[in-house]
């Protein structure tokens, strides 16, 4: 069971973080390079601090891409904790294409059970409010003035309204590799004459799968648990899957290493 009390804390956190991110987005911000050669900006740290501060009252451990205070021996026994990517798609943020998100996941017994994704530029919010129900709210920033406890999440339920479209494979806008193209050409294209490939940044790819405006997402780039946790919770609640591309088993969370293996994410009723 997923307690909605966590959503009452998490939703305001992503909205406030998103507002702060947009303020940086509109300035001539600097870009720094981390030890793993990935970019980071002031917005990443500002958003992380805002979310950490707003989730503090939950009493749950907090882990963010920009703030990892626990070693493996400490966190491996956590029954429940927050896992946050304060700015997913920093390259898209730097390139000013708007395809970045704020991601908050609740991990319980090493599995993402709740996910919240907010796209600040489009002002759209996705989250799962049960194990099999997902909400999508447009003009989400308007929620900041409302009492979420009086909000009926089912009024915003993302319905399974699949419409006929070419079989659509999503790939990363900034991290597409030859391995991705090889997998598509050998394992997907032969079975779908109408196949098209579309590029998209950040966890917006998972949102499209949850909405079933696309069918699968192939990822061979280097991702970590905070990149996928919130998105996987939402996609799973919509009926989709995220699987290790080699073993076809579910991704593991709270591992000694934060790194994910290559994976494939699919919309509801899509088999690869």
C-alpha contacts under 8 A as a table, 3 or more apart, distances in Angstrom:
res1	aa1	res2	aa2	distance
1	X	130	X	7.30
1	X	131	X	7.44
2	X	113	X	7.16
2	X	114	X	7.26
2	X	129	X	7.22
2	X	130	X	5.89
2	X	131	X	7.23
3	X	6	X	6.22
3	X	7	X	7.89
4	X	7	X	5.15
4	X	8	X	6.58
4	X	129	X	6.69
5	X	8	X	5.11
5	X	9	X	6.70
6	X	9	X	5.22
6	X	10	X	5.97
6	X	58	X	7.88
7	X	10	X	4.82
7	X	11	X	5.61
7	X	129	X	7.63
8	X	11	X	5.98
8	X	12	X	7.05
8	X	148	X	6.14
8	X	149	X	7.06
9	X	12	X	6.06
9	X	13	X	6.53
9	X	54	X	7.15
9	X	55	X	6.33
9	X	58	X	7.79
10	X	13	X	5.03
10	X	14	X	6.38
10	X	55	X	7.02
10	X	104	X	6.97
10	X	116	X	7.24
11	X	14	X	5.40
11	X	15	X	6.31
11	X	116	X	7.03
12	X	15	X	5.09
12	X	16	X	6.06
12	X	143	X	7.99
12	X	144	X	6.56
13	X	16	X	5.31
13	X	17	X	6.07
13	X	50	X	7.02
13	X	51	X	5.10
13	X	54	X	5.87
13	X	55	X	7.27
14	X	17	X	5.01
14	X	18	X	5.89
14	X	51	X	6.87
14	X	102	X	6.02
14	X	103	X	7.25
14	X	104	X	7.36
14	X	116	X	7.71
14	X	117	X	7.61
14	X	118	X	6.31
15	X	18	X	5.02
15	X	19	X	6.22
15	X	118	X	7.13
15	X	120	X	7.79
15	X	140	X	7.75
15	X	141	X	6.28
15	X	144	X	7.35
16	X	19	X	5.11
16	X	20	X	6.36
16	X	50	X	7.22
16	X	51	X	7.89
17	X	20	X	5.16
17	X	21	X	6.14
17	X	46	X	7.56
17	X	47	X	4.60
17	X	48	X	7.53
17	X	50	X	5.97
17	X	51	X	6.47
17	X	86	X	7.48
17	X	102	X	7.36
18	X	21	X	4.98
18	X	22	X	6.27
18	X	47	X	7.23
18	X	101	X	7.95
18	X	102	X	6.65
18	X	118	X	7.28
18	X	119	X	7.49
18	X	120	X	5.14
19	X	22	X	5.29
19	X	23	X	6.58
19	X	120	X	6.98
20	X	23	X	5.21
20	X	24	X	6.70
20	X	43	X	7.26
20	X	46	X	7.14
20	X	47	X	6.61
21	X	24	X	5.28
21	X	25	X	6.09
21	X	43	X	5.14
21	X	44	X	7.69
21	X	46	X	7.52
21	X	47	X	6.51
21	X	120	X	7.79
22	X	25	X	4.68
22	X	26	X	6.31
22	X	120	X	6.92
22	X	121	X	7.50
23	X	26	X	5.50
23	X	27	X	7.04
24	X	27	X	5.33
24	X	28	X	7.89
24	X	29	X	6.58
24	X	42	X	7.36
24	X	43	X	5.94
25	X	28	X	7.79
25	X	29	X	7.29
25	X	43	X	7.75
25	X	93	X	7.28
25	X	96	X	7.81
29	X	41	X	7.24
29	X	42	X	7.31
30	X	41	X	6.30
30	X	42	X	7.42
31	X	39	X	6.37
31	X	40	X	5.89
31	X	41	X	5.08
31	X	42	X	7.93
31	X	94	X	7.58
32	X	39	X	5.62
32	X	40	X	5.26
32	X	41	X	6.15
33	X	36	X	7.83
33	X	37	X	5.45
33	X	38	X	5.64
33	X	39	X	4.65
33	X	40	X	6.10
34	X	37	X	5.18
34	X	38	X	5.49
34	X	39	X	6.20
34	X	40	X	6.77
35	X	38	X	7.43
39	X	90	X	6.51
39	X	91	X	6.79
40	X	44	X	6.37
40	X	90	X	6.56
41	X	44	X	5.50
41	X	45	X	7.19
41	X	90	X	7.72
42	X	45	X	5.48
42	X	46	X	6.16
43	X	46	X	5.09
43	X	47	X	5.91
43	X	87	X	7.41
44	X	47	X	5.44
44	X	48	X	6.17
44	X	66	X	7.28
44	X	86	X	5.83
44	X	87	X	5.39
44	X	90	X	7.93
45	X	48	X	5.03
45	X	49	X	6.16
45	X	66	X	6.50
45	X	86	X	7.68
46	X	49	X	5.30
46	X	50	X	6.28
47	X	50	X	5.15
47	X	51	X	6.22
47	X	86	X	5.41
47	X	87	X	7.21
48	X	51	X	5.30
48	X	52	X	6.08
48	X	64	X	6.74
48	X	66	X	6.75
48	X	67	X	7.53
48	X	84	X	7.77
48	X	85	X	7.70
48	X	86	X	5.05
49	X	52	X	5.07
49	X	53	X	6.08
50	X	53	X	5.23
50	X	54	X	6.20
51	X	54	X	5.13
51	X	55	X	6.06
51	X	86	X	7.65
52	X	55	X	5.30
52	X	56	X	6.01
52	X	62	X	6.71
53	X	56	X	5.23
54	X	57	X	6.96
55	X	58	X	5.62
55	X	59	X	7.73
55	X	60	X	7.91
55	X	62	X	7.91
56	X	59	X	5.86
56	X	60	X	7.33
60	X	80	X	6.86
60	X	81	X	5.30
60	X	82	X	6.77
61	X	78	X	7.94
61	X	80	X	7.58
61	X	81	X	4.90
61	X	82	X	6.19
62	X	81	X	6.08
62	X	82	X	4.88
62	X	83	X	6.45
62	X	84	X	7.83
63	X	67	X	6.01
63	X	68	X	5.25
63	X	69	X	7.02
63	X	70	X	7.92
63	X	81	X	7.56
63	X	82	X	5.97
63	X	83	X	5.00
63	X	84	X	6.21
64	X	67	X	4.74
64	X	68	X	5.91
64	X	83	X	5.77
64	X	84	X	4.52
64	X	85	X	5.84
64	X	86	X	7.10
64	X	226	X	7.32
65	X	68	X	6.75
65	X	84	X	6.53
65	X	85	X	5.57
65	X	86	X	7.29
65	X	226	X	6.67
66	X	85	X	8.00
66	X	86	X	7.94
68	X	71	X	7.93
70	X	74	X	5.89
70	X	75	X	6.05
71	X	74	X	5.45
71	X	75	X	6.33
72	X	75	X	5.18
72	X	76	X	5.64
72	X	255	X	7.82
72	X	256	X	5.74
73	X	76	X	5.65
73	X	77	X	7.53
74	X	77	X	6.47
74	X	78	X	7.56
75	X	78	X	5.19
75	X	254	X	7.52
76	X	254	X	6.44
76	X	255	X	7.68
78	X	81	X	6.70
78	X	109	X	7.57
79	X	108	X	5.67
79	X	109	X	5.08
79	X	110	X	7.50
80	X	106	X	7.11
80	X	107	X	5.46
80	X	108	X	4.37
80	X	109	X	6.34
80	X	110	X	7.84
81	X	106	X	5.94
81	X	107	X	5.38
81	X	108	X	6.80
82	X	104	X	7.06
82	X	105	X	5.83
82	X	106	X	4.84
82	X	107	X	6.16
83	X	104	X	6.15
83	X	105	X	5.17
83	X	106	X	6.28
83	X	107	X	6.81
83	X	226	X	5.93
83	X	229	X	7.34
84	X	103	X	5.76
84	X	104	X	4.63
84	X	105	X	6.13
84	X	226	X	5.70
85	X	88	X	5.72
85	X	102	X	6.31
85	X	103	X	5.07
85	X	104	X	6.51
85	X	226	X	5.36
85	X	227	X	6.36
86	X	101	X	7.80
86	X	102	X	5.06
86	X	103	X	6.07
86	X	104	X	7.65
87	X	90	X	6.12
87	X	100	X	6.70
87	X	101	X	5.78
87	X	102	X	5.10
87	X	103	X	7.26
88	X	100	X	5.59
88	X	101	X	5.15
88	X	102	X	6.00
88	X	103	X	6.90
88	X	202	X	5.51
88	X	203	X	6.97
88	X	227	X	6.75
89	X	92	X	5.22
89	X	93	X	6.34
89	X	99	X	6.88
89	X	100	X	4.66
89	X	101	X	6.72
89	X	201	X	6.18
89	X	202	X	4.60
89	X	203	X	7.84
90	X	93	X	4.81
90	X	94	X	6.10
90	X	100	X	6.78
91	X	94	X	5.00
91	X	95	X	6.07
91	X	174	X	7.11
92	X	95	X	4.94
92	X	96	X	6.02
92	X	97	X	5.69
92	X	98	X	6.49
92	X	99	X	5.59
92	X	100	X	5.95
92	X	174	X	7.68
92	X	201	X	6.52
92	X	202	X	7.82
93	X	96	X	5.12
93	X	97	X	6.67
93	X	98	X	6.33
93	X	99	X	7.00
93	X	100	X	6.00
98	X	121	X	5.66
98	X	122	X	7.73
99	X	119	X	7.47
99	X	121	X	7.81
99	X	200	X	7.20
99	X	201	X	5.11
99	X	202	X	6.39
99	X	204	X	7.12
100	X	119	X	6.25
100	X	120	X	7.66
100	X	201	X	6.48
100	X	202	X	5.46
100	X	203	X	7.52
100	X	204	X	7.56
101	X	117	X	6.37
101	X	118	X	5.35
101	X	119	X	4.53
101	X	120	X	6.66
101	X	202	X	6.50
101	X	203	X	6.62
101	X	204	X	7.37
102	X	116	X	7.96
102	X	117	X	5.66
102	X	118	X	5.13
102	X	119	X	6.57
102	X	120	X	7.81
103	X	115	X	7.29
103	X	116	X	5.74
103	X	117	X	4.73
103	X	118	X	6.69
103	X	226	X	7.90
103	X	227	X	7.97
103	X	230	X	5.89
103	X	231	X	7.72
104	X	115	X	5.83
104	X	116	X	5.18
104	X	117	X	6.69
104	X	229	X	7.94
104	X	230	X	5.65
105	X	112	X	6.29
105	X	113	X	7.43
105	X	114	X	5.53
105	X	115	X	4.48
105	X	116	X	6.39
105	X	226	X	7.89
105	X	229	X	5.76
105	X	230	X	4.33
105	X	233	X	7.55
106	X	112	X	5.75
106	X	113	X	5.92
106	X	114	X	5.06
106	X	115	X	6.55
106	X	230	X	7.53
107	X	110	X	5.85
107	X	111	X	5.25
107	X	112	X	4.38
107	X	113	X	5.93
107	X	114	X	7.29
107	X	229	X	7.92
108	X	111	X	5.34
108	X	112	X	6.34
108	X	113	X	6.42
110	X	252	X	7.28
110	X	253	X	5.12
110	X	254	X	5.60
111	X	252	X	7.45
111	X	253	X	6.10
112	X	115	X	7.24
112	X	229	X	5.58
112	X	230	X	6.73
112	X	232	X	6.96
112	X	233	X	5.34
112	X	253	X	7.82
113	X	131	X	7.25
113	X	233	X	5.38
114	X	127	X	7.40
114	X	128	X	6.08
114	X	129	X	7.31
114	X	130	X	7.85
114	X	230	X	6.57
114	X	233	X	5.34
114	X	234	X	7.00
115	X	127	X	5.46
115	X	128	X	6.07
115	X	229	X	7.09
115	X	230	X	3.79
115	X	231	X	6.18
115	X	232	X	7.46
115	X	233	X	5.11
115	X	234	X	5.52
116	X	125	X	7.34
116	X	126	X	5.86
116	X	127	X	4.40
116	X	128	X	7.13
116	X	230	X	5.85
116	X	231	X	7.63
116	X	234	X	7.53
117	X	125	X	5.81
117	X	126	X	5.20
117	X	127	X	6.28
117	X	203	X	7.50
117	X	230	X	6.82
117	X	231	X	7.16
118	X	123	X	7.10
118	X	124	X	5.89
118	X	125	X	4.49
118	X	126	X	6.43
119	X	122	X	5.77
119	X	123	X	5.52
119	X	124	X	5.37
119	X	125	X	6.46
119	X	204	X	7.92
120	X	123	X	4.73
120	X	124	X	6.98
122	X	139	X	7.96
123	X	138	X	6.17
123	X	139	X	5.26
123	X	140	X	5.53
123	X	141	X	6.45
124	X	136	X	7.10
124	X	137	X	5.73
124	X	138	X	4.55
124	X	139	X	6.12
124	X	140	X	5.59
125	X	135	X	7.94
125	X	136	X	5.62
125	X	137	X	5.10
125	X	138	X	6.47
125	X	140	X	5.89
126	X	134	X	7.07
126	X	135	X	5.62
126	X	136	X	4.57
126	X	137	X	6.53
126	X	207	X	7.33
126	X	234	X	7.64
127	X	134	X	5.62
127	X	135	X	5.45
127	X	136	X	6.83
127	X	234	X	5.99
128	X	131	X	7.12
128	X	132	X	7.46
128	X	133	X	5.60
128	X	134	X	4.08
128	X	135	X	6.03
128	X	233	X	7.12
128	X	234	X	5.27
128	X	237	X	6.35
129	X	132	X	7.95
129	X	133	X	5.88
129	X	134	X	6.07
129	X	135	X	7.16
129	X	153	X	7.27
130	X	133	X	5.18
130	X	134	X	7.33
130	X	237	X	7.14
131	X	236	X	7.75
131	X	237	X	5.11
132	X	236	X	7.39
132	X	237	X	3.99
132	X	238	X	5.89
132	X	239	X	7.03
133	X	157	X	6.83
133	X	158	X	7.43
133	X	237	X	5.55
133	X	238	X	6.29
134	X	157	X	5.70
134	X	158	X	5.44
134	X	234	X	6.48
134	X	237	X	6.31
134	X	238	X	6.19
135	X	153	X	6.59
135	X	154	X	7.13
135	X	156	X	5.05
135	X	157	X	4.31
135	X	158	X	5.07
136	X	156	X	5.71
136	X	157	X	6.45
136	X	158	X	5.85
137	X	140	X	5.57
137	X	156	X	6.17
139	X	142	X	6.03
140	X	143	X	5.66
141	X	144	X	5.80
142	X	145	X	6.07
142	X	146	X	7.42
143	X	146	X	5.08
143	X	147	X	7.77
143	X	148	X	7.41
147	X	150	X	5.64
147	X	151	X	6.96
148	X	151	X	4.94
152	X	155	X	5.68
152	X	156	X	7.79
153	X	156	X	5.58
153	X	157	X	6.67
154	X	157	X	4.81
158	X	211	X	7.01
159	X	211	X	7.87
160	X	211	X	7.24
160	X	212	X	7.59
161	X	211	X	7.96
161	X	212	X	7.87
162	X	211	X	7.81
162	X	212	X	5.94
162	X	213	X	7.33
163	X	213	X	7.79
165	X	168	X	7.70
165	X	213	X	7.83
166	X	194	X	5.24
166	X	195	X	5.83
166	X	196	X	6.56
167	X	192	X	6.65
167	X	194	X	5.99
167	X	195	X	4.69
167	X	196	X	6.23
167	X	214	X	7.17
167	X	215	X	6.23
168	X	195	X	5.89
168	X	196	X	5.06
168	X	197	X	5.82
168	X	198	X	6.90
168	X	213	X	7.93
168	X	214	X	4.92
168	X	215	X	5.28
168	X	216	X	6.77
169	X	195	X	7.28
169	X	196	X	6.26
169	X	197	X	4.85
169	X	198	X	6.21
169	X	214	X	6.53
169	X	215	X	5.98
169	X	216	X	5.02
169	X	217	X	5.65
169	X	218	X	7.36
170	X	197	X	5.86
170	X	198	X	4.97
170	X	199	X	5.67
170	X	200	X	6.80
170	X	205	X	6.68
170	X	214	X	7.06
170	X	215	X	7.73
170	X	216	X	6.06
170	X	217	X	4.52
170	X	218	X	6.66
171	X	176	X	6.29
171	X	180	X	7.70
171	X	197	X	7.13
171	X	198	X	6.28
171	X	199	X	4.96
171	X	200	X	6.45
171	X	217	X	5.88
171	X	218	X	6.00
171	X	219	X	6.91
172	X	175	X	5.21
172	X	176	X	5.33
172	X	199	X	5.55
172	X	200	X	5.53
172	X	201	X	5.79
172	X	202	X	7.63
172	X	219	X	7.38
173	X	176	X	6.53
173	X	199	X	4.79
173	X	200	X	4.97
173	X	201	X	5.29
174	X	201	X	7.14
175	X	221	X	6.04
176	X	180	X	6.62
176	X	219	X	7.96
176	X	220	X	7.88
176	X	221	X	7.19
177	X	180	X	5.36
177	X	181	X	6.85
177	X	220	X	6.98
177	X	221	X	7.13
178	X	181	X	5.16
178	X	182	X	6.08
179	X	182	X	5.05
179	X	183	X	6.10
179	X	220	X	6.50
180	X	183	X	5.24
180	X	184	X	6.25
180	X	218	X	6.20
180	X	219	X	6.50
180	X	220	X	6.10
181	X	184	X	5.12
181	X	185	X	6.06
182	X	185	X	5.15
182	X	186	X	6.08
183	X	186	X	5.29
183	X	187	X	5.59
183	X	188	X	7.25
183	X	218	X	7.99
184	X	187	X	5.50
184	X	188	X	4.94
184	X	189	X	5.86
184	X	218	X	7.79
185	X	188	X	6.12
185	X	189	X	5.11
185	X	190	X	7.06
186	X	189	X	6.63
186	X	190	X	6.83
187	X	190	X	6.77
187	X	191	X	7.82
187	X	272	X	7.47
188	X	191	X	5.72
188	X	192	X	6.65
188	X	272	X	6.86
189	X	192	X	5.21
189	X	193	X	6.77
189	X	195	X	6.34
190	X	193	X	7.05
192	X	195	X	5.36
200	X	204	X	6.86
200	X	205	X	6.00
201	X	204	X	6.23
201	X	205	X	6.73
202	X	205	X	6.56
203	X	206	X	5.31
203	X	207	X	6.58
203	X	227	X	7.54
203	X	228	X	7.49
203	X	231	X	6.19
204	X	207	X	4.89
204	X	208	X	6.25
205	X	208	X	5.23
205	X	209	X	6.47
205	X	217	X	7.07
206	X	209	X	4.98
206	X	210	X	6.18
206	X	217	X	7.76
206	X	231	X	5.81
206	X	232	X	7.55
206	X	235	X	6.44
206	X	265	X	7.62
207	X	210	X	5.01
207	X	211	X	6.21
207	X	231	X	7.32
207	X	234	X	7.83
207	X	235	X	7.29
208	X	211	X	5.01
208	X	212	X	5.90
208	X	213	X	5.39
208	X	214	X	5.75
209	X	212	X	4.66
209	X	213	X	6.22
209	X	214	X	5.22
209	X	215	X	5.95
209	X	216	X	6.68
209	X	235	X	6.98
209	X	240	X	7.50
209	X	265	X	8.00
209	X	266	X	6.64
209	X	267	X	4.86
209	X	268	X	7.97
210	X	213	X	7.93
210	X	234	X	7.11
210	X	235	X	5.12
210	X	238	X	5.53
210	X	239	X	7.77
210	X	240	X	6.89
210	X	267	X	6.11
210	X	268	X	7.61
211	X	214	X	7.69
212	X	215	X	6.28
212	X	267	X	5.93
212	X	268	X	7.39
214	X	267	X	7.28
215	X	266	X	5.80
215	X	267	X	5.20
215	X	270	X	6.66
216	X	264	X	6.96
216	X	265	X	5.45
216	X	266	X	4.26
216	X	267	X	6.13
216	X	270	X	7.71
217	X	264	X	5.65
217	X	265	X	5.06
217	X	266	X	6.47
218	X	263	X	6.36
218	X	264	X	4.70
218	X	265	X	6.64
219	X	262	X	5.61
219	X	263	X	5.39
219	X	264	X	6.13
220	X	261	X	7.66
220	X	262	X	4.49
220	X	263	X	6.71
221	X	262	X	6.91
222	X	259	X	7.21
222	X	260	X	7.21
222	X	261	X	7.90
222	X	262	X	7.78
223	X	227	X	6.10
223	X	228	X	7.77
223	X	259	X	6.01
223	X	260	X	5.59
223	X	261	X	7.81
224	X	227	X	5.39
224	X	228	X	7.10
224	X	258	X	5.24
224	X	259	X	4.35
224	X	260	X	5.17
225	X	228	X	5.54
225	X	229	X	5.85
225	X	253	X	6.52
225	X	254	X	7.89
225	X	258	X	5.55
225	X	259	X	6.35
225	X	260	X	6.20
226	X	229	X	5.42
226	X	230	X	7.46
227	X	230	X	7.74
227	X	231	X	7.83
228	X	231	X	5.24
228	X	232	X	5.75
229	X	232	X	5.23
229	X	233	X	6.36
230	X	233	X	5.27
230	X	234	X	6.45
231	X	234	X	5.24
231	X	235	X	6.05
232	X	235	X	5.04
232	X	236	X	5.82
232	X	241	X	7.47
232	X	242	X	6.51
233	X	236	X	5.29
233	X	237	X	6.23
234	X	237	X	5.17
234	X	238	X	6.40
235	X	238	X	5.08
235	X	239	X	6.50
235	X	240	X	5.12
235	X	241	X	6.58
235	X	242	X	7.98
235	X	267	X	7.39
236	X	239	X	5.12
236	X	240	X	4.86
236	X	241	X	5.59
236	X	242	X	7.73
237	X	240	X	7.22
238	X	267	X	7.91
238	X	268	X	6.81
239	X	267	X	6.91
239	X	268	X	4.64
239	X	269	X	7.47
240	X	265	X	7.35
240	X	266	X	5.45
240	X	267	X	4.38
240	X	268	X	4.29
240	X	269	X	7.23
240	X	270	X	7.81
241	X	265	X	5.57
241	X	266	X	5.34
241	X	267	X	6.76
241	X	268	X	7.47
242	X	250	X	6.30
242	X	251	X	6.89
242	X	263	X	6.78
242	X	264	X	5.82
242	X	265	X	4.25
242	X	266	X	6.54
243	X	247	X	7.77
243	X	248	X	5.12
243	X	249	X	5.22
243	X	250	X	4.66
243	X	251	X	5.87
243	X	263	X	5.46
243	X	264	X	5.51
243	X	265	X	6.37
244	X	247	X	5.52
244	X	248	X	4.94
244	X	249	X	5.41
244	X	250	X	6.10
244	X	251	X	5.91
244	X	261	X	6.23
244	X	262	X	6.06
244	X	263	X	4.39
244	X	264	X	6.53
245	X	248	X	5.53
245	X	261	X	7.66
245	X	262	X	5.63
245	X	263	X	4.32
245	X	264	X	5.49
246	X	262	X	7.60
246	X	263	X	7.70
251	X	260	X	7.30
251	X	261	X	7.84
252	X	255	X	6.77
252	X	260	X	7.96
253	X	258	X	7.82
254	X	257	X	7.93
254	X	258	X	7.17
255	X	258	X	6.10
260	X	263	X	7.88
266	X	270	X	5.90
266	X	271	X	7.32
267	X	270	X	5.61
